[in-house]
Amino acid sequence: MHIMTESEDSLALQSRTLPNVAQLVRVDPDRLVYARESLAMTQQELADAAGVGRITVSNIERGLTQPRMPTLKKLAKALRVKPVELLANG
């Protein structure tokens, strides 16, 4: 018989109540802005290249929202960087 530990129980509860949380990634807004500006791109140009809305780019750059992994991959590809280069440390 396996007795669920507190951390296992907590993870199980989170996966039932917050199914999309695991898909979010923590982007460092400064890294995103730096990568975009290094290519002399506007927010609209990045949004168009990544296939996302300009408001999405703006909100991520201002730290108001965090993208899901598919959006991070699109942004990274448009910026010609690896997705990990846009992530916050820690």
N, C-alpha and C positions, 0 to 999 in steps of 0.2 A: 504494500500500500504506500502510495506517494502522498506525503503531506505537503501542500503548497506553502512555500515560504511567503513572507510578507511582500518581498519584491516581486515574486511571481504572481501573487494575487493582485498586486497593484498594476502590473503590466497587463494582466488579463482584463482587469476592469477598464483600463485605459483603452485597450483595443476594442472593447465593446462599446464604450461611450464616446470615444474620440477616434473613429476609424481613419480620419485623414491626417491626423497629427504627424504620424510617422513619415508621411510623404513630404512634409515641409522641411526645407533646409534653411540654415541660417547664413544669409549672405551679409558680407561686410559692405555697407553702402559706400564707404569711401573707396573700396577696391573696384566696385562697379563703376563709379563715376570716373575714377582714374583710368580704367581700361577704355571706357567710352571716349573720354577726352583725349587719350593718347592716339586714338584713331581719328580725331577731329570730327566725331560724330555728334549729331544732336540727339536728343531723346527720341524724337520722331524717326530719325534715320535708324537708330538701333531698334526701335519698336518694329519698323517695317522689315528690317533685315531678319529679325527674330520671329516675326509673325505674331507679335503680341501688341497690346494697346499701349499708346504713349503714357496713359495714366498709370498703367501697370509698372512701366519703367520708372516713372516719377515716384510712385509710392514705394517701390523697392529702394530707390536711391535715397529717399528721405527716411527710410527705416520704418515706414508705416505698415508695411506688409512684408511677408516673406514668401518667396516663390515655392512652388512644388518642383520636384526634381525635373520633370519634363521642361518646364519653363526655364529653369537654371541651365539646362543643357542647350536650349535654343539661344539663350543670351550669350553663353560662353562661345558657342559656334559662331555667332554673328560678330563677336569681339575677337575671335581667333585666339582664345585662351582655353585652358583646361578648366572645367567646372570648379575643381578644387581651388583654383587661383582666386575665385570670387568669394570663397567661404570665409566666415569669421573664424578666428582662432579660438579654441576652447569652447 
